[in-house]
Each structure stands twice: as C-alpha cells, then as structure tokens.
Amino acid sequence: MVGFWALARLRLRSNPGCRLNCIYVLPEYGRHGYAKQLYRSHRNLGFAKAWFENLVLWVLEKIPRARGFLKRLDNRLESGKQKRNAFPRSYYRIEVRYRKLPDWETAWR
C-alpha cells in the first residue's frame, strides 16, 4: 500500500455531494501519480454522479504542494471558506476549502 483516501457524504439534502476527508500518499511515493490515481478513483465506486459534481476538500493552508495539486485537478479555492485545524499545537492551523469544478465548467479547457 502506498496511500489511501476517505470519502464522506455531505449532510445537506438540498445540496447532495461528498467530501474527500483525506488523501495521503507515503512521502517516498510522492510525485509518481499515485495521489492523482487515488483522487480520480472515486469515480469507479458507482455513486450517483450528483455526489461528485459537488466534491469539497479541506486542505491545510500552508502546504502549497497540496494546494497546487488540487488546482491542477480543476478544483477552485472558495474565498472566505476557512477553519481552524482541530489540532491546537499544530504548526499548520488554518484549513481552506476547495471545490471540484463541475464538468461543464472544465469542458472548454
């Protein structure tokens, strides 16, 4: 095993979607495409398409590599959407929210 991810359904009935709780690849396997494969693998699970048109992911603000990864995979930073990390002694305390762009917004790229 080189990595894993965890997915959860959003609790909003009016706005179905899912939240990618975490995605992690062992450091020695970084930059080999494993994270991208994990990120895209949720499409093979057979969930309703509506879930993945509203995919959100929180990422630590001070990790530019993770933020760049999400941007390259057509996620956009939602301005004003941030929260404090649950770990009070953590150096990286602020998380920011990214949202997957719907297919119709990325089709022209």
Stockholm file with secondary structure:
# STOCKHOLM 1.0

chainA/1-109         MVGFWALARLRLRSNPGCRLNCIYVLPEYGRHGYAKQLYRSHRNLGFAKAWFENLVLWVLEKIPRARGFLKRLDNRLESGKQKRNAFPRSYYRIEVRYRKLPDWETAWR
#=GR chainA/1-109 SS CCEEEEEEECSCSSSCCEEEEEEEECGGGTTTTHHHHHHHHGGGGCCCHHHHTTEEEEEETTCHHHHHHHHHTTEEEEEEEEEECSCTTCSCCEEEEEEECCHHHHTTC
#=GC SS_cons         CCEEEEEEECSCSSSCCEEEEEEEECGGGTTTTHHHHHHHHGGGGCCCHHHHTTEEEEEETTCHHHHHHHHHTTEEEEEEEEEECSCTTCSCCEEEEEEECCHHHHTTC
//
